[in-house]
Each structure stands twice: as C-alpha cells, then as structure tokens.
Amino acid sequence: MIKKFYTKLYNKIKSNPIEAIFIGLISIILIHSLLVGTILGKADNGDFGRFYLYGGLLDKGSTYEEIYDGYFHKNFNIRHPGLLLPFGPNWVSGTLLLKLAVILNLLIKAVTGRIFIDLLSFDIRYLAILYIGIFIFSFYLIIKSFKKWPVVQILCGIFAIIFFTDVNYIGYFNSFYGEAATIVFLFLTIGSLLSLVNKPSPEKKDFYLFFIASGAFLTSKSQQIPLAIFMVIIYFALYKFYSNYKKLILKSSIVVVILCVASLLSINDYTNKNNIYQAVFTGVLYDSEDPVKDLEELGIDTKFAPLAGTNFYTENLPFDPMGEEMLKDFYPYASRAKILLYYAKHLDKFWNQFVVSAKYAYEFYDLGKNNFEKGAYPNNKPFNTLRTTLARNHKSLHKNIYIFIGFSLVFFISLCYYFIRYKDKKTRLLALLSLLLLASGASQLVLPILGSGRADFGKHLFMINLSYDIMLCAVIMYLGWIITKLIRSFKKGAAA
C-alpha cells in the first residue's frame, strides 16, 4: 500500500512539476516560519479572549501584565467548557477551526502518551497547522486551474511566495485573530470556484466546497459580512448556469445567508457600543473643527463634545464609555445610519476619510518582540519580509488614493468588458469573482470608518492589503496569459 502511494505521488509530481515545486516551496516556508524552531506569531492586543472562548482556553498568565506583556504566547490552558459551545457571542467561522485544533491537540497527546502530563495545555501551532493545510490546498487548486498555461502557473507561484508568505500575512496563523481565517478562506473561495468552473461536469462536492469556503470567508470577521451582497450575485449566477444543481445551490445559498445574519446578530452589546463610540469620536469627530455642531447634526447631546478624538480605551475620560450617562444619553441616539447620512451631507469630509484610509493602507509592521516568545527576539532565523520591504520602500505607490482609484477603475472596466463581451459561464463567473475581490478591497476604504472610526486603523484596513495584492496577482497572471497566447499564435503562424 505504501509503495502504491509513493508511486502515485511520484507520477503526480512528474506529470505536474510546476504545481509540485511551488506547493512544496510554500509548504517549506510555512512550516519553517510557523512550526519549527523560533516561530512567528502575534501578541494579544485584547481581542483573543472572545475567540479562544470557543476552545475553552485561557492565557497561562494570571495577571494583566503577564497576559498583555507584548510578546507572542505559544501555550495556553484549557480551563473551561467553551469547547462544547457551538454558537455564542461574537461568533466567527475561525472558531470552528479552533475547536478542531484543540481536539487534535488532545488526540495527539493521547497517542504520544502525554495526556496525563499536560492534558490541559494547548499549543497554538495546532491551529496554525489547520490554517497551513487550508492555505496550501487553496493554492494547489489555484495553480492547478492553470495547468494549460505553465507561464501563468509560474507567475502565480512566484507571486504567492513573495507576497502571501510574507510575515505580515502568515504571522496571523499563530494567533487568535480573525484575519487568519479571512486569508485562508478567501483563497479557498477563489481556488474552489476556479476548480469548479474548469470542470466540464462539476460534482456535488465541488459546489459544497465552494459554499463552505465562501460562507466561512464571509463569517471570518463581521467586517466581511457586507460582502455577502456580492457573493449572492455569484450564487445567483451558479443557479442560472448549473441547472442540474439548482436545489443544492439554492439551499446552500440560504444556509450561508442565515449564517451571516446569525454571525452579525451574535456581536455582543459591549462590542457594539465600543464600535459605535469609535465611529463617532474617532471617526466623525476625529479632526472636527466644531464638535458641538457635528454632534447636533448627529442628533447626539452636545455635552459629549469633549470626547472628540478620544478612544474607547483612553484613560481618565470626562465620561465613562460604559457609564450610566453614556448608556442613557449617547448610545440610544447614535447609529451608523446617522453617521452615513452625516457623510452624505458633508462629501468633503467623506472624501477626506477615503484619503486617510489610503494613507493607512499597507501599514505593515516590521518584525519585533510582539512576533516572538519572550527571550526569542532578536534572532538570526530568516523570515520572508519581501512584501513588507516593498511596502516600506515604495510608500507613494501603496498609500496614494489616486492610485487606488485608478487601479480600481481599470480593473472594474476590464471585468465589465469580459462579462458583457463573453456569454460563457466560466468567463462570467470569473468576472463576478473579480468583482467580489474589488468590492472586498475598495469597500474597506470607508467601511472601517463607518464601523469603528480610526481605532486600530491599520489592522481594520487589512482587507485592502490582501484584496489589492490578490488583484495585482490576477493582473500579472492575466498579462502572462496574453503573452503566452501571442507566442502560441506566432508559432502557429510561422509553422503554417
């Protein structure tokens, strides 16, 4: 059996060497960076608790200073029955992977005989293993989809290694941030749809994989849920083009929409109040010349004007963000509908928010102590920081609103051309997928402002970085496809 497996694997590699080379290289980089030796990760900024609740986890530190010491923590304690909680406050799809990781952690301890030594200890690398597996499988599907175009495969593989194995992307895999699930499930959404449309007769499993991936992406962070509008357009196109699977597509679409609504409703009251506070005082009133007037337009008591420009967590505020006065006179009168209406009346301020968002795009962080365990930094272990270096050295290209707008317009016009010009299902579905990518990036120039102002701005604009990098990769692959077609046409002409 083992010999048969290796023979099959050898034949697979031999018939698809480009896929094997790049998937192998990506795997090596991820394992090297996240699983062995001095490993890369992220420190807790206060967001971990609502995520690792679903794994029954607690930090090993017992004091505030120990938990939030600014270092990456690898080991956690399993201390409460959260693992058994199927759904609850602030639910996101990544919590399902966490449950699997905790179970995997326990199973391996049972097999290795360590279950009686450190049963209640969880190593975060088990979660990273799941993220790595989905990431690698996604790129396998993506690269495999272009097997008729070796140049395109090579460009995709090179781009993936340089850009998407950078520390500012994969560092999230060793953390409890929702960005990790966003990354892997977005790539799996892309890969599963490419795989589906490239098959003359896709099977049920191909549709299930796409719906699982897309549903998990939309619910990976509440920030992604508005993208359901564009995802439903893709679902509608699938319903139209694949008549044999109409019931499956319709039922799956309904399940995803219900899941999105449930995830949105699961956001607890504290988080909602935190976000609306930020949206008003670090958003609308951040650089306000007349906070009193702005609060009047928002229909909010002007006595809160001294809070202009402050953060929910700012110390010694004139009003306690969760105090009786704010609960009574602020939150009942503040809403995102009012904020949106305010910006509609003040388009100059709305435009300024776009400009500011662009300036915070690609706010990549240099490697520091928060990426490593205490005592492990600095070190000489090499990590991929090529994407970070490009963003650092070419800020004028990465933080210019006009470049974002120009690129977005060209991208949008191109996908509209292909959608209108060609009627086949593959072209139209890929055009709609491109529209989803564009929406996922462009919308982040304003959605974070409406959602939570400029609080933790660089992190909230993460989807700009990821989406526009994916779109840039698509453009480069498209150019490679055009060049290949021209060369093949030239050779045919010369042979004739």
N, C-alpha and C positions, 0 to 999 in steps of 0.2 A: 504493500500500500504506500509506504514512504517513497519507494523508488518510483512508483507511478506518479506520485505527487510532484516529485522533483523533475521528472521527465516532462510532465505537463507544464510546469513552471518554466523550465528551460525553453520549451517550444514557444511559450507565450512571449518570453523575453526576446527570443530570436526573431519572431515574426513582428514584434513591435518594440524595437530597440530604443526609439526616441522616448516612448512612454516610460519604459523601464528606467532609462538613465535619469530622467528628470524626477520621476516619482521617488527613485532611490536617493537622489541628492536632497530633495525636500525632506524626506524621512530622516536622513542623517543629520541635517541641520536642526530639525525639531527635537530629535532625541538628544543630540549634543547640548542644545541650549536649555532644554526644559526637564530632562530626566536624569542626566548623569553628571557627576562631579559638582562643581559650583553652578547651581541652577538659577535661572532667571525667573522673576515673578513680580508681583505687585504688593505694595503695602496697603493696609486697610485705612481708608480715609473716613470711615464711619458708615459706609454702605454695606459692608459684608454681612452684618447681622441679619438683615431682612432676607438675604439669600440663603446663608447657611442654616437658617432656621429649619429649612426643609430637609436638611441632612441630619438634624439632631445635634448640631455641632456648637461648640463654644471655643473661644480662643484659650490657649493654655495659660495666658496671663490672667492674673487675678485683680490687678489694679488698672486704672485708666492709663497710667504711664507705661505699664507693661504691654497693654493691648495696642495702644496707639504710639508706639515708640519710633515710628518712621522706617521700620525695617520690614522686609518680606518675611512672613511666617510660613513655614512649611508644614508643621504639625499642629493638629487641632484635637480637642477632646470630643468624644461622642458622649453627651451627658443628658439628653432629654429625648422624648419620643417624637420629635419633629419629623423623623424619617418616615413615620407612619401617616403623616399629614398629607393627604392627596392634593388639597387645594386650600388656600387661605389668603391672608393679607399680602399684597404686593407680589402676587404670583407671576412668575415668568417661566418660559419654557426651559431655560437652563437648569432650573431646579430638578427637573426630571433626570437630567444627566448626573446631577449631584447625587441623587438617590442611588442611581446605578453605580456611581463611583464608590459610595460608602459600602454598598453591598459587595462590590468587587474587592474592596479593601478587606472586608471581613472574611470573604471566601478564601482569599489568598493566605490570610493568617491561619485559617483553619487547615489548609493544605500543608503549609510550611511548619505547622506546629507552634506558631507564635500566638495562638488565640488565647492562651492562658497567661501570656506575658504582658501583652499590650493590646488587649481586645478593644479597649475604649479609646484608642488613639487612631486618628485619621491622617494619612499622608496626602496632601493636596495633589501630588503627582498622579494619583489615580484618576482625578478629574482631568488633568492635563492629557492623560493617555486617551481618554474618550474624545476630547477636542482634537487631538492629533489624528486619531483614527478617522474622524469625520472630515477633517481638513484634507488629509491625503486622499481619501476616497473621492472627495469632491473634485480635486484636481486631476485625479485619474479619469473621471467621467468627462471633464472639460477637455483635457488633452486628447483623449481617445476619440472625441467627437470630430476631430480634425485630422483623422488618420490618412485621409486622401490628400492632405496638404501638409507635407513634412515641414516646410518653412514656417507655416503658421504654428505648428506644434512647437518648433524650436523657439520661436519668438515668445509664445505663451509660457513655456518652461523657464526661459531666461528671466522674463519679467516677473514671474511668480517667485523665483529665487531672490532676485534683487529687491523687489518691493515687499512681497507679502510674507517673507520670513524675517523681515526686519524686527528688531526688538520691540518697537512701538506697536506692532500688531500681535506678535506671538507672546509677548510678555503677559498679556491678559489671560493666557491659557492656565497659568499658575496663579489664579486669583478667583475671587467670588464676584467679579464684576460681570454685568450682563453683556459687555462688549465681546467677550469670548464667544458666547452663543451667537451673537449677531454675525460675527465674522464667519464662523463655520457653517451656519445655516443659510447665510446668503450665498456662499459659494456652492453649497449643496443644492440650493434652489436653482442656481444657474446650471450646474452640472446635470441635475436630474432633468431639467427641461431640454437642454441640448441633447441629452441621451434619448429622450422621448421623441423629439421631432426628427431625429436622424434615423429612426427605425421605421421601415415601411409599414409594419404592423405591430405597434407597441402593445404590450400586455398589461394586465391589471396592475401588476407590481410596479410598472413604470409610472402609472398615474398615482398610485398610493405613495410612492417615494417622493414625487413632486409635491403632493398635497401635505405630506408630513413635513417636508423641508420648508415649504413656503409658510405653513402655519406656525412652525417653530421659529422661523425668522421674524414674522410679524409680531409674535408674542415674546421675543427675546428681551425687549425693552418696551416700556409703554410709549416711548418716543417713536417706535416703528409702526404702531397700530394705525395711524392715519394713512399709511401706505396701503392699507387693505383696499382702498378705493381703486388703486392701480392694479393690485393683484386680482381683484374681482373681474377686471376687464380681461385679464389673461384667462381666468376661469371661464368667462363667457365665450372667449374665442375657442378654448378647448371644447366646450359644449357644442359649439357650432361645427367645428371641424371633425370631431371624432364622435359621430352619431351612434356608433356601436357601444359607446360607454357613457351615454347621456345620464343614466341614473346614477352611476358611480360618481361622475363629475359633479352633478347637482348635489348629491348627498354630502360629498366631501367638501364642497364649497360652503354649504350651510354649516357644517361642523366647524370649519375654520373661522367663519364669521362669528359664530356663537362663542368660540374660544377667545377671539379677540375682544368681544364685548365683556366676557367674564373676566378676562385679564384686566381690562380697563376699570371695571367695577370693583376689582379686588384692591385697588390702590387705597390704602387706609387714610383715615381722616387727617392724621398728623402729616403724612406726606403731601396730601392735597393742600393743606394750609401752608406748609413750607413752600411749596411751588408757587402758590398764588401770591404769597408775601414777596418772594423773589421777583416774580413777574412784574409786580407794581413798583417796588422800591429799588431793585437793581436793574429794572427794565425801563419802564416809562419814566421814572423819576431819577434815573441814574445820573444824568448830567442836566437835570431840569434847571432852567433859569428861574422858573416860578412854580415851585412845588405846590403851593396853595391853589393856584389856578388849575394846575393839572389834576389835582385831587377833586376839585369842584367838577371838572369835566367828566371825571370817572364816577361821580356820584358818591364819593367817599368823604367822610368827615375830615376837614382840613386840619384838625388838631394833630393828625399823624404826619404832617409835613416834615417835622424834624427827623423822621426815619428815612428821608430821601437819600438814596445812595448807600444805605446800610444793608448788611447781610442778615439773614435769619439767625445766624450764629454769632453775630457781633456782640461782644460783651458790653455790659452797662448801657443798654439801650434805654431811651426815655420811656418806652412802652415794652412790656414783656410780650414777645410774639405769640405766646400761648396763654397770656394773662387774660383776666376777665374782661378788661376794657377792649382788647383787640377782638376777643371772641364775640363780644356783643356789638361793637360799633364798626369793625373793619371787615371781617370775613363774610358776613351776610350781604355786604354791599359790593364786594369785589368779585369780578368774574372775568373770564377770558373773552367773553362776548363784548364786554365793555372796553377791554384793552384793545381788541381788534377794531372796534368802532372808533376808538380814540386815534389809532394809527391811520384809519381811513380818512379821518378829518385832518390829520397832520402828515401828509405824504412826505414832507421833507424829513421829519423825524423817522418815518418808516424807512425811507431810503438810507438814512444815516445808520440804522440798525443793520441793513444789508452790508454797508461798508465796514462797520465794526466787526460783523460776523466774518467777513472775508479776511480781515486782519488777524483774526484768531484762528483761522484755518491752518492746518498742518502745524499746530502747536505741539510738535513732537518734543519729548523730553530726552535729555542726554542721560546715559546710564548713571545711576547714583546709588546711594546706600539703600533707598527705598525699593530697589530692584533685587536686592540680595539679602540673605540672612545676616544677622548681626555678626560682625567679625569677618565676613566673606568679601568685603569691598574695602579698598580696591583690589583687583586681582588681574592676572595676565591672560585669563581664558578669553579666546576670541569669540565675538558675537557679531551677527550681521547688523551693521548700523548704516548700510549704504543708503537706504531710503531716508533715514533721519539726516544724514550728511547732505543729501541733495536738497532737502527742505531748508536746512540751515544755511547752506551756501547760496541758495537762489530764492531768497525771500520775496523778491519783487515779482517772481513768477507764481509763487504759491499763495500770496496774500493780496492779490490785486483783484478787486471786484470786477473790473472791466474784462480781465482775462477769463474769469469765471463765466461772466455773461456771454462773452464772445464764443468761448468753447461750447457752452450750453446751447446757444442758438444754432451753431453749425451742426452739433450733434442732433438736435431736435429736427432741424430741416432735413438732415440726411435720413433719419429714421422715418420721417413722414413721407419722403420721396419713395423709399423702398416699400412702405406699407401701401401707398396709393398705386405705385407703378406695378407691383407684383401681387398676384392674387393667391399664390400658393400658400398653404398653411404654414410651412416652415418659415418662409420669409416674414410673414405677418406675425407669427408668434415670437420670432426673434426681435422684430421691431417693437413689439409690446414689452418684451423683456428689457429692451434698451430704454424704453420709456420709464419703466419701473426704476431702473438704475439712475436715470436722470432725475426722476422725482425724489428718490431717496437721498440724493446729494443736494440738489438745488433747494429742496424744502427746508433743509437744515440751516439755510442762511437766515431763516426767520422763525421756524417752529420753536427752537430753544428759547428765543426771546419771549415768545408768547407763553411758553410753558413754564419757564423758571428764570427769566431775565438773564443777567450775565453771570449768575452764580455758577462756579465751577465750569466756566465757559468753554475752555479748551477741551475738556472731556465730553461735554454735551454736544460739541461740534464734530465728534468722532466720525459720524457717517459722511460728512463732507470729504474727509480724507479717504475713507475706504471706497466710497462710491466713485469719486472722480479718479482715483487710481485704477479702479476696475474699468471705467470708461476709457481711460487713456490706454490701458492694456488692449481693450477691444479695438481701438483705433489703430494701434500698431499692428495687431493681428490682421485687421482688415487691409492695411497697406501691404502686408506680406502676401495676403491672398491675391490682391490685384497684381502685384509684381509677378507672382507665380503664374497667374493666368496669362499675362502678357508674354512671359517666357515660353510657356507651352504653345501659345498661338504662333509665336515667332518660329518655333521649332517645326510646327506642323506646316507652316507656310514654306519654310526652307526645304522640308522634305518633299513637299509637293512640287 
